[in-house]
Structures are given as C-alpha cells and as structure tokens.
Amino acid sequence: MTNETAPSILIVDDNRDLCEMLTDIMEMEGFRVTLAHDGFEALNLAGTQSFDIVLMDIKMPGMNGVETYKKFKALAPGTPVIMITAFALEDLVREALREGAYAALQKPLDFNELFTIIEDARRESSLVLLIDDEKDLCDAMSDALSQHGYRVRTAHSGEDALLFARQNNFDFILLDMKLPDMSGYDTFLKIKQIRPRATVILITGFAEEMNGLIKKAISQNAYICVQKPVRMEKFVTLLEDIARRQAHGDFSKPDPPDDA
C-alpha cells in the first residue's frame, strides 16, 4: 500500500483495462492512484480532493477530455494535466495545450517519456494550503498564486486545515494566526505533527497582539511571519526565494520583506 505522503495521481480514462495497468505501474513507482472513468467522475473528485498530477484521456464518452480539462482547471487551477490519446485528434490536442494542459502524449505510452514529464511537472508546481477565515482574502490569494503556477487548497478553519493536511503533502502552508475554532498557534503545532517537512508561513493582521505566539511558533520552526495586507507580488517572490534556497539545501530563514 502506498504511503499517504506519496504523490497522488488521478487517471481519467474510460478504458478500464488500461486504468488497471496504469494503476499497477504508478503504484510501483510510488504514486497514490485515484481512477475516474469519465469526465463527470473526474470533476466530482476535483471538488473534494487535490492531486499532484492528472493523466486525462482526450476521447471519452459523454464529455471529451478537453471539455473535462477546461472545467477541471477551474476547480483545481495549477494542477498539471497530461492529456493522452490513441487517436489522431490534432485539433483537440492543440486546443488542450492552448488551454494550458501541461503536455499531450500518444498511446501506447512511452513510460520513460511519461515519467520524465511527470517529474518536470511536479518540480514546477508546488502545492499550497491556505488557512484563513477571510474568504475574500483566500479567493484573492488563491487566484494570484494559481496564476504563478501554484496549486492551492483553502481551509477556513483549523479543523478543515488538519483534515486537508492529512490528505495532501503540501509544500507550503500559509496560516492565519487568528482562526475561529482554534488558535493559529495550536493549528500550527498540530499541522507540524502531521506534515513536519512542510514550510509554514504565518500571516497576521494583528502583529502586536499575536507577537508572543508568533515568536513561539517561529522558535518551533515556523518559517516566517508576514503581515496583512499581503502584497502578493512580494509574497510570491518570497515563496520562490524559499523554494530556491531549499532546492540547494539551504533551510535558513530569510528576513521578511519590509513591506510584504
């Protein structure tokens, strides 16, 4: 059985034999696999789960893969989707790529090529959990992060955040220090028990009031605290800088931008 921290892949194809074969291969490579046999099933899953990568057949009954992809990316913006097809469907392939699909591959699949593309896609797309009870702020930050290629899941309470943290291996966790059901500090401690390797960035509009808890969280490996209102351009630069440092083995904590 694959580990819950393993990368997750959604395979969308009406060919059940192919799905079984792909499941065996992907699980041997360490992926957690979820199957959908048509576009409607895939969209239902996109509304309840996050995936690191999606393999989607172009020719499916009811709703073709391109139409499914267009709806899917509205539900899960930033999730890399690789289109696959056994047919000469150049127009649909071009449309999918224009709409933002990561790649398109011909069946029968060349698995060396497939795994190279999956690895490239995963390196380029970080998974972010945004925890804040201000829904308008979440929408604005999620949109901005998605436009920069991040895959974003939002939680409006500490309990929801803990549930999502158990379901997904997040690269970044953006945590408001003032939540309705439990404190941001308590949420932080519980999340770090579930995802000790995730980079947690604290966010607050009450820096003076929360100063003591912020210092305690940072002393226990929260990465940094950014004050509201969050300036997204500088915030994205901060995330990119952290990712770049960590990719080179540097886990030191940078000073926050003066006006982030």
N, C-alpha and C positions, 0 to 999 in steps of 0.2 A: 504493500500500500504506500502511496506517495505521501511525503511529509506535507503538513498544512502550510509550511513556509515555502514549498516548492512553487515555481512559476506556474501560472494557470493558463490553459489554452481552451478556447471554445472552438469546436469544429462544427461547421454548419454545412450539411450535405444530405441530400435525400437518398444517397446510395449507402444503405446500412452496412453492406459488406465492407465497403471502403472505410466507413467510420470505425468499424471494429478493428480493421488492420491499422489504421492511423492511431487508434487508442493504444494498441499494443506497443507500437513503435514510440509514441510520445511518452508513454509511461516508462518505458525502458530508458528513455533519455532524461527522466526525472521530472516530467511535467504532470500536473494535475489536469485531468481531461474532463470537460463537460461537452455533451453532444446535443445538437439540435438538428432535426431532420427537415425543417423548413424555416422560412423567414419569420413567420409569426412566432414560432417557438423561440427563435433566437432573440427577437425583440422582447419577449416576456422575460427571458433570462437577463438581458441587458438592463432591465428595470430593477433587478434585485441583486445582481452580482457584478463584481468587477473582474476583468480578465487582463492578463498581461499581453496576450496576443490572440488574434482570431484568424482562423482559416475558413474562408467562405466560398462555397461553390457558386458559380455565376448562373448556371442553368438549373433552376429548381421550380417545382410546380407551385402555383398559387401566387408567388411573389418572387421574381428573379433576384439573383444575388446583388445586382446593382441597386435595385429599389430597396432591398433589405439594408444594404450598406448605408444608403442615404438616411434612412430612419434610424439605423443603429448609431451612426456617429452623432446624431442629435441627443441620444440617450447617454452615450459614452464617448464624448469628444476626446480625441487624443489617443484612443486605443488603436494600436497598429492592426490593420486588417489586410491580410494577404488573400487576394482573390485567386481561385483555382478553377480550371475548366478543361474539359475533354474535347471541346468543340471549337471550331474556328469562328469565334464571336468577336472579331476585331473591334466592331463599333461599341459593344458593351464593355470590352476591356478598356478601350480608350476613355469611355465615359467614367468608368470606375476610377481610373487613375487621375482624370481631371477633377473628380470629386474628392480626391485625397487618399484613395487606397494606397497602402504602402508599396505593394508590388502585385504582379499578376503572374501566375505560373501555369504551365501547361501540364495536364495529366497525360501519361503517367508521371508522377512526381519524381524529380531528381532530388533525393533526400539530402545529399551533400549541399546542393544549392539551397534547399528549403531551410536547413538548419543554419546555414550562413546568414540568410536573410533574417531569420528569427533572431539570431544573436545581434545582428546590426540594429534591428528594430527595438529590441529590448534595451540596448545601450542608449538609444536616443530618446527613450520615452520613460520618464520617471513617474512613479505612482505616488500621489499626494492625498493625504487625509486632512481635510479642512474642518476644524471643530469650532463652531461659533453659533450662538443662538440668534444672531442678527442675520436673518435670511437674505435681506437685500445685499448685505456685505458679502455673504457667501456666494450669491449669484454673480456679483461683480468680480470677486477674486477668482472664482471658478472660470468665468469667461476669459479673463485676462491670462490665467495660467494655461488654459486649454489652447489659446491662440499661440502660446510659446511651446506647444507640444507636450505639455504635462497632462497626465490622466488624473482627474480629480474626483474624489468621493467626498461628499459633505455630510457632516453629522451636526445636529443642533442640540445635542445633549451629551453628557458624559457617558450615559448608558449606551446610547447608539454608537458612540465612538469606540467603546470597548467591544461591542458586537462586531463592528467593521474591522477592528484591529485583529480580531481572531480569524476573520475570513480572508484577509488580504495582507500580503507582505509589503507594507508601504515603505517607500524610500524616505519621504519627508512627512512629518506630522506637524501641522500648523494649529496651535492650540491656544484658544482664548482663555485667559486666566479667570474669567468670571462667567460661570455657566449656571443654569437654573437648578439643576438637580444635584450636582456635586461640584466641589470647587475644582478649578483648573489644576491646582496642585495635586489633589487626590486623583484626578483623572490622569495626570502625568505619571504618578507613581504606579498606577495600575497598568497603564499602557506600556511602561518600560518593562514590567514583568512579562508582558505578552510579546512585545517587539523590542528587545533590548538593543538591537542594532539600528533601529530607525533613528533618523535625525529629527529631534523635536525642537521646533522653533516656537517660542512663546509669543503671544500677541496680547496687548492690553491697551485699553483706553483709560486705565486707572493706575498709572505707573507709581504714583506716590503711595496710594492706598495699598497696592499689592507688592510694594517693594520687598518686604520681608520674605514673602512666599516666592517671589521671582528669584531672589538670591539663593534661597534653599533649593529651588528646582535646578538652577544653573550649577550649584555645587554638587548636585546629583546627576549631572551630565545632560541637562537640557542645553541646547547648543547656544542659544542667544535669545534675547527678548527684543521685539520690535514694537514700537508704539503706534497706536492708531492716531490719526487716519493713515492707513498704509498706502504709500506711494508705490504703485505696482511696478513701474519701470525699474526703480531701485531695488524693489523686493525680488524681482525676477533675476536681476544681476547678482543679488546676494545668493540665491539658490544656485545659480550657475557657478559662482565662485566656490561655494561649499562643495558641489559635486566635483569640480575640477581638482580641488585640494585633496578630496578623499580618493579620487581616482589615482592620485600619485602617492597615496599612503599618508597624507598629511591630515590628521584629525584634530589639529589645534583649532581653537575657537577664534575666528576673526572678530575684530571690533565691529559693532553695528554701524551702518552709515549714520551720520549726524542727523539726517532728516528722512530716514526710512520710515 
